[in-house]
Structures are given as C-alpha cells and as structure tokens.
Amino acid sequence: MRPVNLIPVEERRGEQAPLRSGPLVYVLVAALVAVLAAVTALVLANNQISEREGEVARLEVKDAEAQAKAESLVAYTEFRNLSEQRVTTVASLADSRFDWERVMRELALILPSDAWLVSLNATAAPGLGGGDSGDGSGLRASAPGPALELSGCATGQEAVAGFVTALKDIDGVTRVGVESSELGEEGETAASGGGEGGSQSSGDECRTRKFIAKFQIVVAFDAAPVPAAASTGEVAPATTETTETTSAESSEGE
C-alpha cells in the first residue's frame, strides 16, 4: 500500500515542506536588476563623458598649436602679398612702356638716302611732351597712343612717297599720315640757297632747290598700350628732337 501524508500542507516540515513564493520576491529581483542596469548605464555614461572630455582637450591643444603656427607665418603671408602686388605693378609699368630706342634704330635703318629729317618729335600721347607740333593738333590728335612727328625734306614728291612706304616697315607702325608735302617756290629756294648766310637764317627750311619737297609726317603706333599718365598729364613722356641727320641733293639742280 502507498503511504499517505495526512499532515496539512502548511504544517509540514523538512523536505516535505512546499516552496513558498509570492509577488514580493519578483519585485525584489526586478528592483535589483533595475539598479544594476542603472549603475551600468551610469558607468558607461561617465566613461563616454571622460572620453569626450579628453578628445575636447586634445582638440583644444591642437587648435592652440595651429593658431600659434598661423601667427608665426603671418609675416610670410604679408610678404607674399606685398611681393605679388609689386610684381603686378612692375608688370603693368613694363607693359605701358614704349621702346623708343628700337623705333629710333629702325628709323635710322629705313631712312632713304634721298630724304632727310629736320626735326623729330616722339610723344606717348597727344598734347604731351615738347616740340613744335606737340600740341595735339592735326593728325597727331587722331592717334591716342605713341606717335612720331617727322619734319624734313626729300628730293621730290616721289621720294616723300617712298619714305612713307619705308616708314610702314617699322615694327609696330599701324598707319602713316602725311600732314603736308610741298615743293619749294622760286622765291623761297632763291632766299634759302642764296649763300651760307641765307641758309642759316632760314631756320629749319630745308628746301634749297625748287624740286625739293618739305614734308610733315605722323607715324602712329595705335596698337601700343597708352600709359596711365597720358590721361592725367602728370608725367610727360620723353621727347626727342634732332637736327638734320642725312642730306642728299641731286646734282641736277646745281
């Protein structure tokens, strides 16, 4: 037969006693788990905050170092800017300059033997510089840039035309204008060719024979840059005046 325990369940002792349980146990366990989770989260948050603070500190140190380095290089930056400004200024001045020496050299090379100059006026703009015709009138006024104003004589109108054609061979010449070209009259040639004294009193009158033509020519360099001083008139360009450079007289008129 199987034994049966007739003692009430609540009064039993030992191994036969039932396990007691209730909602209080589950509440305690849940509270412990919550506390553990809160402590873990707090620790992780503190660690993360510490890492962020360390990173901020490192970034602040790097920023301070970068600022110090930038301040140490300010002088070099200012020097570079100043250097670039000066290079730009020098390049602008170089571009606005005109090579008169080259023009004079080429003029001497193309000057024909049957023409000679009495005066030469070189100006960078109309109305600037000296000379008799440097007032910006006539053909010179129509050339805003550098130009040559030539005055002289040639053995006839054909020689003047040949000289005009030769002037176009100068590098940079855009146009050549003849302001006047006149042959000498009988009275003028007689007065100027009547002796050494008469020639000296005639000034720049080079028509010593009636077949000699006196010309006034303007050679324009329109493609050349106009200097800034030309618009204000503060700096006058160099002016070159020369006396008679070459003389050629036909033996037919002697």
C-alpha positions as CSV (number, residue, x, y, z in Angstrom):
1,M,0.0,0.0,0.0
2,R,1.1,3.5,-0.7
3,P,1.6,5.8,2.4
4,V,-0.4,9.0,2.5
5,N,0.7,12.1,4.5
6,L,-2.3,13.3,6.4
7,I,-0.5,16.4,7.9
8,P,-1.8,19.6,6.4
9,V,0.4,21.1,3.8
10,E,1.0,24.3,5.7
11,E,2.2,22.4,8.8
12,R,4.7,20.1,7.1
13,R,8.5,20.4,7.9
14,G,11.6,19.4,6.2
15,E,11.9,18.1,2.7
16,Q,8.2,17.7,2.6
17,A,7.6,21.4,3.1
18,P,6.5,23.2,-0.1
19,L,8.4,26.2,-1.5
20,R,6.8,29.4,-0.6
21,S,6.6,32.1,-3.3
22,G,4.9,35.4,-3.8
23,P,4.9,38.7,-5.7
24,L,7.4,40.2,-3.2
25,V,10.2,38.0,-4.5
26,Y,9.7,39.1,-8.1
27,V,9.5,42.8,-7.0
28,L,12.9,42.5,-5.3
29,V,14.5,40.8,-8.2
30,A,13.2,43.4,-10.6
31,A,14.5,46.2,-8.4
32,L,17.9,44.6,-8.2
33,V,18.0,44.3,-12.0
34,A,16.9,47.9,-12.4
35,V,19.6,49.1,-10.0
36,L,22.2,47.1,-11.8
37,A,21.2,48.4,-15.2
38,A,21.2,52.0,-13.8
39,V,24.6,51.6,-12.3
40,T,25.9,50.1,-15.6
41,A,24.4,52.9,-17.6
42,L,25.9,55.5,-15.3
43,V,29.3,53.9,-15.5
44,L,29.1,53.8,-19.3
45,A,27.9,57.4,-19.5
46,N,30.8,58.5,-17.2
47,N,33.3,56.7,-19.3
48,Q,31.9,58.2,-22.5
49,I,31.9,61.7,-20.9
50,S,35.5,61.2,-19.9
51,E,36.5,60.1,-23.4
52,R,34.7,63.2,-24.9
53,E,36.4,65.5,-22.5
54,G,39.7,64.0,-23.3
55,E,39.0,64.4,-27.0
56,V,38.0,68.1,-26.5
57,A,41.1,68.7,-24.5
58,R,43.3,67.2,-27.4
59,L,41.4,69.3,-30.0
60,E,41.9,72.4,-27.9
61,V,45.6,71.8,-27.7
62,K,45.8,71.2,-31.5
63,D,43.8,74.3,-32.1
64,A,46.2,76.4,-30.0
65,E,49.2,74.9,-31.8
66,A,47.6,75.7,-35.2
67,Q,46.9,79.3,-34.1
68,A,50.4,79.7,-32.9
69,K,51.8,78.4,-36.1
70,A,49.5,80.6,-38.2
71,E,50.6,83.6,-36.2
72,S,54.2,82.7,-36.8
73,L,53.5,82.6,-40.6
74,V,51.7,85.9,-40.8
75,A,54.8,87.8,-41.7
76,Y,55.5,85.4,-44.6
77,T,51.9,85.8,-45.8
78,E,52.1,89.6,-45.7
79,F,55.5,89.4,-47.6
80,R,54.0,87.2,-50.2
81,N,51.0,89.5,-50.8
82,L,53.4,92.5,-51.0
83,S,55.6,90.7,-53.4
84,E,52.6,89.8,-55.6
85,Q,51.4,93.4,-55.6
86,R,54.9,94.7,-56.6
87,V,55.2,92.1,-59.4
88,T,51.8,93.2,-60.7
89,T,52.8,96.8,-60.6
90,V,56.1,96.3,-62.3
91,A,54.5,94.2,-65.0
92,S,51.9,96.9,-65.6
93,L,54.6,99.5,-65.9
94,A,56.6,97.3,-68.2
95,D,53.6,96.8,-70.4
96,S,52.8,100.5,-70.6
97,R,56.4,101.5,-71.6
98,F,57.2,102.1,-75.2
99,D,60.5,101.0,-76.8
100,W,61.6,104.3,-78.3
101,E,65.2,103.1,-78.7
102,R,64.1,100.3,-81.0
103,V,61.9,102.7,-83.1
104,M,64.8,105.1,-83.5
105,R,67.1,102.3,-84.5
106,E,64.7,101.0,-87.1
107,L,64.0,104.6,-88.4
108,A,67.8,105.1,-88.9
109,L,67.8,101.8,-90.9
110,I,64.9,102.6,-93.2
111,L,65.7,106.3,-93.8
112,P,66.4,106.6,-97.5
113,S,69.3,108.5,-99.0
114,D,67.0,110.9,-100.8
115,A,65.3,112.2,-97.7
116,W,66.5,113.8,-94.5
117,L,65.0,115.0,-91.3
118,V,65.0,118.4,-89.8
119,S,63.1,117.7,-86.6
120,L,61.6,114.6,-84.9
121,N,59.1,114.7,-82.0
122,A,58.2,111.5,-80.1
123,T,55.3,111.6,-77.7
124,A,53.3,108.9,-75.8
125,A,50.0,110.7,-76.2
126,P,48.7,113.9,-77.9
127,G,49.4,117.1,-76.1
128,L,52.3,115.7,-74.1
129,G,56.0,116.4,-74.5
130,G,57.7,119.3,-76.2
131,G,58.4,120.1,-79.8
132,D,56.7,122.5,-82.2
133,S,53.9,120.1,-83.1
134,G,53.3,118.5,-79.7
135,D,50.1,120.4,-79.0
136,G,47.8,117.5,-80.0
137,S,46.6,119.2,-83.2
138,G,46.3,117.8,-86.7
139,L,47.0,114.1,-87.4
140,R,48.7,113.7,-84.1
141,A,45.4,114.3,-82.3
142,S,43.8,111.3,-84.0
143,A,46.5,109.0,-82.6
144,P,45.8,108.3,-78.9
145,G,48.9,106.3,-78.4
146,P,52.6,106.8,-79.1
147,A,53.5,108.5,-82.3
148,L,56.4,110.1,-84.2
149,E,56.1,113.6,-85.8
150,L,58.7,113.9,-88.5
151,S,59.6,117.1,-90.4
152,G,62.1,117.2,-93.2
153,C,62.8,117.3,-96.9
154,A,63.1,114.9,-99.8
155,T,64.2,115.1,-103.4
156,G,60.7,115.3,-104.9
157,Q,57.3,114.0,-104.1
158,E,58.2,110.5,-105.2
159,A,60.9,110.4,-102.6
160,V,58.4,111.5,-100.0
161,A,56.1,108.7,-101.1
162,G,59.0,106.2,-100.9
163,F,59.8,107.4,-97.4
164,V,56.2,107.0,-96.3
165,T,56.2,103.4,-97.6
166,A,59.5,102.7,-95.8
167,L,58.1,104.0,-92.5
168,K,55.4,101.3,-92.6
169,D,58.2,98.7,-92.3
170,I,58.9,99.8,-88.7
171,D,57.7,97.2,-86.3
172,G,54.5,98.3,-84.6
173,V,53.5,101.0,-87.0
174,T,49.8,100.9,-87.7
175,R,49.4,103.9,-90.0
176,V,51.5,106.7,-91.5
177,G,49.8,110.1,-92.3
178,V,51.2,112.9,-94.4
179,E,50.2,116.2,-93.0
180,S,51.8,118.2,-95.7
181,S,54.3,117.8,-98.5
182,E,55.1,120.9,-100.6
183,L,57.7,121.8,-103.2
184,G,59.7,124.9,-102.8
185,E,58.7,128.1,-104.7
186,E,61.1,130.2,-106.7
187,G,61.3,132.9,-104.1
188,E,61.8,130.5,-101.2
189,T,64.5,128.5,-102.9
190,A,66.4,131.6,-104.0
191,A,66.3,133.0,-100.5
192,S,67.4,129.8,-98.9
193,G,70.0,128.9,-101.5
194,G,71.5,132.4,-101.9
195,G,74.5,131.7,-99.8
196,E,75.7,130.3,-96.5
197,G,74.2,133.2,-94.5
198,G,70.8,132.8,-96.2
199,S,70.7,129.1,-95.3
200,Q,71.4,129.8,-91.6
201,S,68.7,132.5,-91.4
202,S,66.1,130.2,-92.8
203,G,66.0,128.0,-89.7
204,D,64.5,124.6,-90.4
205,E,63.8,125.5,-94.0
206,C,65.4,122.7,-96.0
207,R,64.2,123.4,-99.4
208,T,67.4,124.7,-101.1
209,R,66.2,123.7,-104.6
210,K,62.8,124.0,-106.2
211,F,62.5,120.3,-106.7
212,I,62.9,119.6,-103.0
213,A,59.7,118.8,-101.1
214,K,59.3,119.7,-97.5
215,F,57.1,117.2,-95.6
216,Q,55.4,116.7,-92.2
217,I,54.6,113.1,-91.4
218,V,52.9,111.5,-88.4
219,V,53.7,107.8,-87.7
220,A,51.2,106.2,-85.3
221,F,51.6,103.2,-83.1
222,D,47.9,102.6,-82.3
223,A,48.4,99.0,-81.0
224,A,50.8,100.1,-78.3
225,P,49.4,100.5,-74.8
226,V,48.6,104.0,-73.7
227,P,50.3,104.8,-70.4
228,A,48.1,105.8,-67.4
229,A,49.9,109.1,-67.0
230,A,48.8,110.1,-70.5
231,S,45.2,110.7,-69.3
232,T,46.2,112.8,-66.3
233,G,49.2,114.6,-67.8
234,E,51.2,114.2,-64.6
235,V,54.3,112.7,-66.3
236,A,55.5,113.9,-69.7
237,P,57.0,111.3,-72.0
238,A,60.4,111.7,-73.4
239,T,60.6,113.9,-76.4
240,T,63.4,113.6,-79.0
241,E,64.4,116.4,-81.2
242,T,67.0,116.0,-83.8
243,T,68.6,118.2,-86.4
244,E,69.3,117.3,-90.0
245,T,70.6,113.7,-90.0
246,T,71.1,112.9,-93.6
247,S,71.3,115.2,-96.6
248,A,71.1,114.2,-100.2
249,E,70.9,116.7,-103.0
250,S,70.5,115.9,-106.7
251,S,73.3,117.1,-108.8
252,E,70.8,118.0,-111.5
253,G,69.8,121.2,-109.6
254,E,73.3,122.5,-109.0
